Amino acid sequence: MPLVELEDALSRHGDALMGVPGVVGVGETEFEGRPAVMIMVLEDSEEIRAALPETVAGFPIVVDVTGEITAFPAAAGETE
């Protein structure tokens, strides 16, 4: 599956995934050599996993425990 389709899937479903309590981010990754949706979570729990789908638009879900994610301001001279 082309990466463009994964980007489209994230665009269409990202807000709903971010609405799951405990989810702190969504992104692109690979699973078994194929494009997949990465779901970043505060902690691994049965409740979070039960609230997440197994696939999004046919792409598998990969759960990554990252904890809280904090954005840092861009350094001088960098663009966002």
N, C-alpha and C positions, 0 to 999 in steps of 0.2 A: 504494500500500500504506500502510495506517495506521501511524503511529509506534509504536503499541502492539505491533504485530507485530515491529518492529525491536527494541524493548526486550526482547521475549520471546526473539528469536533471540540477542541478546547474552547474556541470562541463561542460555540453554541451551548456548551454544557458547563463551562468553567464556573459561572456564577452559582449554579445549583450545587456543584460540588463544594464550592467554598462556603455554602450555607450549611453544610453538615457540621454540627458542633465537634470541635477538635481538629478540623481541617484548617491548616494554616497556609497552604499553597498548592497550586497545581502546575504541572509542567509536562515537558516531553522527555521521554527516556526510551530505552530499548529493553525488551524482554525476549530472551531466546533468539536474538538477532533480528527482531522485528520491532517496529515502532510501537510504543505503549504510552499510556497516560500515567504520569507520576502524581501520586497524591501524598503531599507532605502533611504529617499529623503531629500533634503535640505529644501523644503517647499511643502505644498500641493497646487497643482494648477491644473486647467483643462488641461493645456498643457502637464504636466507630466503624468497625469492619461490617457489622450488620446493616449500617446505614448507607454503606457504599455499594455501588453496583459492581459486578464482576468485570464488566466491559462497558466502554463508552463508545458508541458508534462503531462497534466491532473491534475496538482496540482494547487490549487487556489493561487492567489496572495493576500498578505496582505501588505498594504502600511503603513510604519511607518515613521513619520516625526521626524528625528533625528538631523537635521541641519548638519553642517560640522563635519566630523569624523577625528580625529587626532590620528595617531599611536604614542605611546610612546615607547622609546627604552626599551629593557628588563633590569630589575634590575640585579645587580651582583648576580650570582648564578642561575638565571632563564634561561630557554631555550625558544627559540621562538617557 
